[in-house]
């Protein structure tokens, strides 16, 4: 049974050696190829001798080489180490997910702030237009009032209802339901026609 194990290990090592890039690097060099071929023959001879005689030096060398290979193999992590690694990976994934959610939340907040800013800019623009319109109306109303004052000072007073209606028209107010003054008296005298 031990011989079979040694043989399996030896074949596995040969398979690894054949796949090793160092052996293939010199494949174009005939001298290198000859050396590798000779070494393979020596290994096979030593292995056969070790199989045949467990007390031989060849057996001891194969045994030492196999033990050396086994000690150089990376150790398998313990269950505790695997749990620690798994825990760390879960923490990384959780942190990654929290970061992704935070970035998404920040993006949503930025988008909302942009929408609010656009809305406020539109409101400011509308208010500026209202202020501009209000100033224009105020200026026109002041001009109408100044014309009435100038007409009164010139001895030709304007009709109060006419001044009122003009200012109401400028500022966007409705005319009174029942007009007052001489225009009302004229319409009453003619029967409302």
C-alpha positions as CSV (number, residue, x, y, z in Angstrom):
1,X,0.0,0.0,0.0
2,X,2.8,2.5,0.8
3,X,4.4,1.7,-2.5
4,X,1.2,2.6,-4.4
5,X,1.0,5.9,-2.5
6,X,4.6,6.7,-3.4
7,X,4.0,5.8,-7.0
8,X,0.8,8.0,-7.1
9,X,2.8,10.9,-5.5
10,X,5.6,10.4,-7.9
11,X,3.3,10.5,-11.0
12,X,1.6,13.6,-9.6
13,X,5.0,15.3,-9.2
14,X,6.0,14.3,-12.7
15,X,2.7,15.8,-14.0
16,X,3.4,19.0,-12.2
17,X,6.9,19.1,-13.5
18,X,5.7,18.6,-17.1
19,X,3.4,21.5,-16.7
20,X,6.1,23.7,-15.1
21,X,7.1,26.6,-17.3
22,X,10.8,26.2,-16.3
23,X,11.1,22.9,-18.1
24,X,9.3,24.3,-21.2
25,X,11.5,27.4,-21.3
26,X,14.5,25.4,-22.5
27,X,12.5,23.0,-24.8
28,X,14.1,24.6,-27.8
29,X,17.7,24.0,-26.5
30,X,18.8,20.4,-27.3
31,X,21.2,20.3,-24.4
32,X,18.5,21.3,-22.0
33,X,16.1,18.7,-23.4
34,X,18.8,16.0,-23.0
35,X,19.4,16.9,-19.4
36,X,15.7,16.8,-18.6
37,X,15.3,13.4,-20.3
38,X,18.3,12.0,-18.3
39,X,16.8,13.4,-15.1
40,X,13.5,11.7,-15.8
41,X,15.2,8.4,-16.5
42,X,17.1,8.7,-13.1
43,X,13.9,9.6,-11.3
44,X,12.2,6.5,-12.8
45,X,15.1,4.3,-11.9
46,X,15.2,5.6,-8.4
47,X,11.4,5.1,-8.1
48,X,11.6,1.6,-9.3
49,X,14.5,0.8,-7.0
50,X,12.5,2.3,-4.1
51,X,9.5,0.2,-4.9
52,X,11.5,-2.9,-5.0
53,X,13.5,-2.3,-1.8
54,X,11.9,-0.3,1.0
55,X,15.2,-0.4,2.9
56,X,17.3,1.2,0.1
57,X,18.7,4.7,-0.1
58,X,16.4,5.3,-3.1
59,X,13.4,4.6,-1.0
60,X,14.7,7.0,1.7
61,X,15.3,9.7,-0.9
62,X,11.8,9.3,-2.4
63,X,10.4,9.4,1.1
64,X,12.3,12.6,1.9
65,X,11.2,14.2,-1.3
66,X,7.6,13.4,-0.7
67,X,7.7,14.7,2.9
68,X,9.4,17.8,1.6
69,X,6.6,18.3,-0.9
70,X,4.0,17.7,1.7
71,X,5.5,20.2,4.1
72,X,5.7,22.8,1.3
73,X,2.0,22.5,0.6
74,X,-0.1,25.4,1.8
75,X,-1.9,24.5,5.0
76,X,-5.7,24.3,4.8
77,X,-7.4,27.1,6.8
78,X,-9.2,26.0,10.0
79,X,-12.9,26.4,10.4
80,X,-12.4,29.4,12.7
81,X,-10.2,31.0,10.0
82,X,-12.8,30.3,7.4
83,X,-15.5,31.8,9.6
84,X,-13.3,34.9,10.1
85,X,-12.7,35.2,6.3
86,X,-16.4,34.7,5.6
87,X,-17.3,37.3,8.3
88,X,-14.8,39.8,6.8
89,X,-16.2,39.2,3.3
90,X,-19.8,39.7,4.6
91,X,-18.7,42.9,6.2
92,X,-17.1,44.1,3.0
93,X,-20.3,43.2,1.0
94,X,-22.4,45.0,3.6
95,X,-20.2,48.1,3.5
96,X,-20.3,48.0,-0.3
97,X,-24.1,47.8,-0.2
98,X,-24.3,50.6,2.3
99,X,-22.0,52.7,0.2
100,X,-24.1,52.0,-2.9
101,X,-27.3,53.0,-1.1
102,X,-25.6,56.1,0.3
103,X,-24.5,57.1,-3.2
104,X,-27.9,56.4,-4.6
105,X,-29.5,58.4,-1.8
106,X,-27.1,61.3,-2.4
107,X,-27.9,61.2,-6.2
108,X,-31.6,61.2,-5.4
109,X,-31.1,64.2,-3.0
110,X,-29.1,66.1,-5.7
111,X,-31.8,65.4,-8.3
112,X,-34.5,66.6,-5.9
113,X,-32.5,69.7,-5.1
114,X,-32.0,70.4,-8.8
115,X,-35.8,70.2,-9.3
116,X,-36.4,72.5,-6.4
117,X,-33.9,74.9,-7.7
118,X,-35.5,74.9,-11.2
119,X,-38.9,75.5,-9.6
120,X,-37.5,78.4,-7.5
121,X,-35.8,79.9,-10.5
122,X,-39.2,79.7,-12.4
123,X,-40.9,81.3,-9.4
124,X,-38.3,84.1,-9.2
125,X,-38.7,84.7,-13.0
126,X,-42.5,84.9,-12.6
127,X,-42.1,87.3,-9.6
128,X,-39.7,89.5,-11.6
129,X,-42.2,89.6,-14.4
130,X,-45.0,90.5,-11.9
131,X,-42.8,93.2,-10.3
132,X,-41.9,94.6,-13.7
133,X,-45.6,94.6,-14.8
134,X,-46.6,96.2,-11.4
135,X,-44.0,98.9,-11.9
136,X,-45.2,99.6,-15.4
137,X,-48.8,99.8,-14.2
138,X,-47.8,102.0,-11.3
139,X,-46.0,104.3,-13.7
140,X,-49.0,104.5,-16.0
141,X,-51.3,105.1,-13.0
142,X,-49.0,107.9,-11.8
143,X,-49.1,109.4,-15.3
144,X,-52.9,109.3,-15.3
145,X,-53.0,110.9,-11.9
146,X,-50.5,113.6,-13.0
147,X,-52.6,114.3,-16.1
148,X,-55.7,114.7,-13.9
149,X,-53.8,117.0,-11.5
150,X,-52.4,119.0,-14.5
151,X,-55.9,119.3,-16.1
152,X,-57.3,120.5,-12.8
153,X,-54.5,123.0,-12.4
154,X,-55.0,124.2,-16.0
155,X,-58.7,124.9,-15.3
156,X,-60.1,121.9,-17.1
157,X,-60.7,119.3,-14.4
158,X,-61.2,115.7,-15.6
159,X,-64.2,113.7,-14.7
160,X,-63.4,111.7,-11.4
161,X,-65.0,108.6,-12.8
162,X,-63.0,108.8,-15.9
163,X,-59.8,109.1,-13.8
164,X,-60.9,106.2,-11.6
165,X,-61.8,104.0,-14.6
166,X,-58.5,104.7,-16.3
167,X,-56.5,103.8,-13.1
168,X,-58.6,100.7,-12.5
169,X,-58.0,99.7,-16.1
170,X,-54.2,100.2,-15.7
171,X,-53.9,98.2,-12.4
172,X,-56.4,95.5,-13.6
173,X,-59.3,96.3,-11.2
174,X,-62.9,96.1,-12.4
175,X,-65.0,99.2,-12.9
176,X,-67.6,99.8,-10.1
177,X,-70.9,98.1,-10.6
178,X,-72.8,101.4,-10.7
179,X,-70.9,104.3,-12.1
180,X,-71.0,107.5,-10.2
181,X,-70.8,111.1,-11.4
182,X,-72.1,112.9,-14.5
183,X,-72.0,109.8,-16.7
184,X,-74.4,108.0,-14.3
185,X,-76.7,110.9,-14.3
186,X,-76.8,111.1,-18.1
187,X,-77.6,107.4,-18.4
188,X,-80.4,107.7,-15.8
189,X,-81.9,110.7,-17.6
190,X,-82.0,108.8,-20.9
191,X,-83.5,105.7,-19.2
192,X,-80.3,103.6,-19.0
193,X,-79.7,103.6,-22.7
